[in-house]
Amino acid sequence: MEAEIHALEHNKTWSLTHLPPSKAVIGCKWVYRIKYNADGSVERYKARLVAKGYSKLDGFDFIEVFAPVTKLITVRTVLSISAAKGWATHQLDVSNAFLHGKTI
């Protein structure tokens, strides 16, 4: 949780401001996950602070939404090309990713 808060603060993902009278506060919650090694042992614990976006109203609380999601067909296509060309593939886990974020 400390690493997540530090990344949010470092990337300046929010700024304190006054809430307009016609707007409602959108809450947030912590989401926890355990990452395992191939042998089943615990690799690490992950925590993410997420907004309760389901409480927002389109056109009232927001105009657009950006959620980077990779489609399974894209992953399969890239892996197929890699296998056909004999390329080595590696898997990695990104700890924090921010749209338009600055590199550290």
C-alpha positions as CSV (number, residue, x, y, z in Angstrom):
1,M,0.0,0.0,0.0
2,E,2.9,2.4,0.8
3,A,4.4,1.8,-2.7
4,E,1.1,2.5,-4.4
5,I,0.5,5.7,-2.4
6,H,4.1,6.8,-3.1
7,A,3.7,6.2,-6.9
8,L,0.4,8.1,-6.9
9,E,2.0,11.0,-5.1
10,H,5.2,11.0,-7.2
11,N,3.2,11.0,-10.4
12,K,0.9,13.8,-9.1
13,T,-2.3,11.9,-10.0
14,W,-4.5,14.3,-8.0
15,S,-4.7,17.8,-6.6
16,L,-6.8,19.0,-3.7
17,T,-9.6,21.4,-4.7
18,H,-13.0,22.5,-3.6
19,L,-16.0,20.3,-4.6
20,P,-18.5,22.2,-6.7
21,P,-22.0,22.4,-5.0
22,S,-23.7,20.3,-7.8
23,K,-21.1,17.4,-7.6
24,A,-20.9,14.4,-5.4
25,V,-17.7,12.8,-4.1
26,I,-16.6,9.6,-5.8
27,G,-15.1,7.2,-3.3
28,C,-12.3,4.8,-3.7
29,K,-11.3,1.4,-2.2
30,W,-8.2,-0.8,-1.9
31,V,-8.0,-4.0,-4.0
32,Y,-5.6,-6.6,-2.8
33,R,-4.0,-9.5,-4.7
34,I,-1.4,-12.1,-4.0
35,K,1.1,-12.9,-6.8
36,Y,2.5,-16.5,-6.8
37,N,5.7,-18.0,-8.1
38,A,5.5,-21.0,-10.5
39,D,6.1,-23.4,-7.5
40,G,3.1,-21.9,-5.7
41,S,5.0,-19.9,-3.1
42,V,4.0,-16.3,-2.5
43,E,6.0,-13.9,-4.6
44,R,4.5,-10.7,-3.3
45,Y,1.4,-8.9,-2.2
46,K,-0.1,-6.2,-4.4
47,A,-2.4,-3.4,-3.5
48,R,-4.2,-0.9,-5.8
49,L,-6.3,2.1,-4.9
50,V,-9.2,2.3,-7.3
51,A,-12.0,4.7,-7.8
52,K,-15.6,3.5,-7.5
53,G,-16.3,4.5,-11.1
54,Y,-19.7,2.7,-11.1
55,S,-21.1,5.7,-9.1
56,K,-20.3,8.2,-11.8
57,L,-22.8,9.5,-14.4
58,D,-21.8,9.8,-18.0
59,G,-21.9,13.5,-19.1
60,F,-22.4,14.7,-15.5
61,D,-19.3,13.4,-13.6
62,F,-17.1,12.6,-16.6
63,I,-16.9,13.0,-20.4
64,E,-14.5,10.3,-21.4
65,V,-12.9,7.2,-19.9
66,F,-9.5,5.7,-20.6
67,A,-8.8,2.1,-19.5
68,P,-5.9,0.4,-21.2
69,V,-6.8,-3.2,-21.7
70,T,-5.2,-5.7,-24.0
71,K,-7.5,-8.0,-25.9
72,L,-6.7,-11.7,-25.8
73,I,-6.7,-11.9,-29.7
74,T,-3.9,-9.3,-29.7
75,V,-1.8,-11.3,-27.2
76,R,-2.4,-14.5,-29.2
77,T,-1.4,-12.7,-32.5
78,V,1.8,-11.4,-31.1
79,L,2.7,-14.8,-29.5
80,S,1.9,-16.5,-32.9
81,I,4.2,-14.1,-34.8
82,S,6.9,-14.6,-32.2
83,A,6.7,-18.4,-32.4
84,A,6.7,-18.3,-36.2
85,K,9.8,-16.2,-36.4
86,G,11.6,-18.0,-33.6
87,W,11.8,-14.9,-31.4
88,A,12.3,-15.2,-27.6
89,T,9.5,-14.0,-25.5
90,H,9.6,-12.7,-21.9
91,Q,6.8,-11.9,-19.5
92,L,7.0,-9.0,-17.1
93,D,4.8,-7.3,-14.6
94,V,4.6,-3.5,-14.5
95,S,4.3,-2.2,-11.0
96,N,2.8,1.2,-11.9
97,A,1.8,2.6,-15.2
98,F,0.4,6.1,-15.8
99,L,-0.9,7.7,-18.9
100,H,1.4,10.6,-19.8
101,G,3.5,9.7,-16.8
102,K,7.1,10.8,-16.4
103,T,9.9,8.3,-16.3
104,I,11.8,8.0,-13.1
